[in-house]
Amino acid sequence: MSESNSSYHHPVMLKECIDGLNIKPGGIYVDLTFGGGGHSKVILEKLNGGHLYAFDQDQDAKANAEKIESSSFTFIEGNFRHLKRYLKMYGVKVVDGILGDLGISSHQIDAASRGFSTRFDAELDMRMDQSASKTARQVINEYSEEDLHRILGMYGEVRNARTLAKAIVATRINQEIKTIEDLKRILSKYAKRGKENRYYAQVFQAIRIEVNDELKALEEMLEQSSEMLAKDGRLVIMSYHSLEDRLVKNYIMKGKITGEVEKDFYGNVIKPLEAVTRKPVTASEEELNTNNRARSAKLRIAKKI
């Protein structure tokens, strides 16, 4: 890959993420979302006798990982929802810190052929794992009107989700919706004037989450994270939309993804983690000026009790 890793993906709140991990040189750490390796490289610089395991299901990320020559580094080509299983394969029972920079990398957005961005025309794809079978084209052309309505409303918070689902189903009767432009032609009729890009982004987010089963994968990972962390081990998660952030917040604050509270005999809340920062950390003004992606980022840090 000819592009540099900084152009591959410019990590948001890099310093804050690394500080949140509270790295011990001899500790064991996990980077759930390797991408261009921005976070991993900084973690490795701080290790002396420790080890870093990095996950990514994207084949392009694997090519970046192959450039790292360090005996303290292991790349795992897989979805972080299998955190515990993969670490167990390497004989790892507990770790000192887990970092996740959720969502989509700049590289994935900028690679036109991947079909993540509304800026280019390409086949509707949106797979983070390019060997996976489900694509955006399949979701758009094969899902029932009811399922499309549910996905658009839940994952994209699209205000006219029912109307849009009906329009998609009506259009595909005559002709398959194959490309981004095919889909945008439908969306343009239902977007508020002047707010088209925001509308497109909401719809694309909804489809992408469905294609990659992102929220379920996040839930499964969070539930395993507390089990895998050593006492005082850190969980550092950065999310980019309210659906992800709500799951992370609920798990840290209540010990349950759903936000329900479980109490012991004495009325104390049973939860494995404790928030290190009361509120989510957001990007500085300086960073916002140079990295637009930082605008929606929320960083939550917790430690194992």
N, C-alpha and C positions, 0 to 999 in steps of 0.2 A: 504494500500500500504506500503510495507516494506521499500522501498528505501527512503533515505532522500531526501528532496527537492533540496539540492545542487546537488545531483547526477541526480535528475529528470531533472533539467535544470540549467546550470550555467549562470546567467544573464551577458550579455555583457555590458560593460561601465555602470555598476550599479550606481556608484557615479555621473557620468556625466548626466545620465537620471534623477536622483533625484534632482540634482542641477538645472537642466533645468526646472523642475516643479516649482521651487521657492515657496515651500510649506508654506502656512499660516496655523497655528494650527487649526483654526476654519473653514478652507475651505472645499469645496466639490471637490473630485477628482475621476477620472475614470482611471482604468487600463484596457485597451482594450483586453489584452492578458495575463490572469492570469497565466496559465501554472503551474509551481511549486510554485508560490506565492512569488518568490524572490523579485520582485519590490514591490508588495503589502505590504509585511511585513515591509519593510523599510518606506514606506509611512505611514502606521498605527502608527509606532513608533513616527512619527513627528506630528501626529494629537492630538488635545486636544479640543474636542467639534466639530470637523469636521467629515466628513464621506467619506468613500471610496466605490465606486461601481466597482466591477470587473467583466469583461465579459470573458467567454470562452465557446466554443461549444464542447470541448473535454470532454468526460465522465471521463477520468483519472484526468483531472484538477479539476473536481467537487469534486472528492474524496480528493484532497489536500485542497480545499477550506473549506471542512467540518471540518478540523482540526483547523481552525482559530476561536477562541472564542473571539469575540470582538463585542460590540454593535455598534461600528463605522464602521462595515464591512457588505456589502451586496454582495453576489455572484449572478450573473445573468447568467444562463445557456443559452447562445444564441450567435449568430453571431453579431460582432460589427457593421455590416452594419445596424442594427436596433437600433443604439445608442439612437436616439431621442425618438423613440417609447417606449423603455424599461424604460428610465429615466422618461418619462412622467408618466408611470404607477406608479412610486414611488414618484410622485409629484415634481420631480426635473425639474426646468425650466432653470437654468444656473449652470455651474460648474467653478471652478477656475483652473482646469488643466486636461489635457487628455494625457495619456501616451500609446504608442503602440510600442511593440517590435515585429515586423512583422515576417512572415515566419514560420519556423517550429522549434519546441523545440527539444532539445537534446534527451529528452525522446521519442518523436515520432520517431526520427531517429533510436534510439537504440532499440526500441521495434520491434523485427524482424517481428512479425505477422502483423504489420500495413502496411508493404509493401512500406515504404518510402525510405528505404536504399538499395543501390546496394550491400551492404556487405553480406546480408543474402538472402536465398531463402525463398519465401513465396508467397501466392497468391497476384496477383496485386490488391491492395486495394487503399491506399493513401487518405482515407477519414479523414479529421480532425474531422468532426462530424460523429461518427460511426453509427448514425441512418439515415444518408443521403442515398439516393438510388443510386446515381451515383458513380461508382468505376472506378479505372484505367483499370480494366479488360474489362469493358464495353466500355470505350473510345477506347482502342486498338482494340477491336474486332468488334465494331459496327459503329464507325465513318467512314465516306467516306474518300477516299484517299485525296480528296481536303481539307477536314477539318483537317485531320492529318497533311498535309503539312502546313496548316495555323498555327496550334497550335505549331508545332515543330519549325517553322521559327520565329513566333512572340514571343512565351513565352520562348523558349529555345535558340533562336538565333543559331539554329543548321545549319551549313553551307550547308550540303547536305540534307536538309529537304525533298525536293521533291523525291529524290532517296530512302530515308529511308521510307517515307510514302508508296511508291510503293512496297517496299520489305515487309513491314508489311502486307499490303493487300494481296500480293501474298502468303505469308506464311499461313495466317489464312484461306485461301480457303480450304487447306487440313486438317488443325488441329487448334483448338482454342489455342490462346496464353494465358495461364492461370497464369503462374508464372513469377517471376522476372528472373529466369534462362532461361525460354523460350524466354523472351524478350531480355535478354543479348546475347543469341546465335545469334540473328539477328543483334543486334547492333555491335557485335564484328567484323563483316564483313565490316562495314562501318566506323569504328573509325580509326583515324590515329595511327600508331604504336607508343607505348610509351605514347599516350595521351588518352588511353581508358577510364580511370576513369573520366577525365574531360568531355568526350563525353557522357558517361553514365549519369553523373550528369546533363548535359544540357537537355538531353531527359527526365530524371525523373522530373526535375524542370518544364518542359513544361506540362507534363501530370498532375502533382500535381496541378499546377495553374488552369488547365482546370477543374479537378475533383472538386476543392473547390471554383471555381469562384473567385479566390483571388483578381484579379485586379479590377473587378467590385465592389466587397465588399469594397475594399480600397477607390475607387472613391466615393461610396455612403457615407461612413463614413466621409471622408474629407469634403464633402459638408455640412454635418450636424454639423461637429465639430465647425466651426466658429459661427454657429447659437447658439450652446449650451454654448459657452465660455462667461464668464463675461468679462467686460472691463479689459484689462491687463492680462486676463487668458492665460495660456500657453498651447501650443500644442507641444508635444515632441514625435517625431516618429523616430524609428530606422528601417532601411531597409537593406536588404542583397543582393539585385541585382538591376541593373540599371533600370529595368522596374518599380519597386516600387519607387525607389528614384526619378525618373523623375516625376512621378505623384505628389509626396509630394513636390518636389521643385517647380513645376509649380503652385501648389495651393498656396504655401506660397508666391512666388515671383509675381505671376500674378493674383491670385484670381480665376483662372480657371484651371481645370484639363488639358485641351488641350494646355494650354500655350498661348492662345490668350489673348490679353490685351483689357480690356474695360475701356474707359475714360469718365470722366464727361465733362460738357460743357466747363470747363477751361483747359481741356487736362490733368487733373490729373488722374492717374491710380486708378480705383475703385477696391480696394481689402480689404478684412476684416482683413487680418493678416499682420504682419511685422516680418521679420526675426530677431531673436535675435543674431544668429551667421551668419556671412557673408558666411562662407564656412561650409560644413558639418563637424561635429566633428568626428574624428576617434580614434581608440583605441591606448593607449600608447604602447611603445615597451615592457614594462614589462607585460602588459596584453596579448599582442600578443604571448609572450613566453609561457604563461600558458593556453591560450584559443584560439585554432585554429579558432573557429567560428567567432572570433572578426575581422579576416582579412578583410572580405568583408563588415563589418558593417559601415553604415553611419548614423550619428545621426543629425537630423535637429530640431531646436528649433525655435518656433515663438510665438508671443503674439498677442492677439486681440487688434486691434487699437480702 
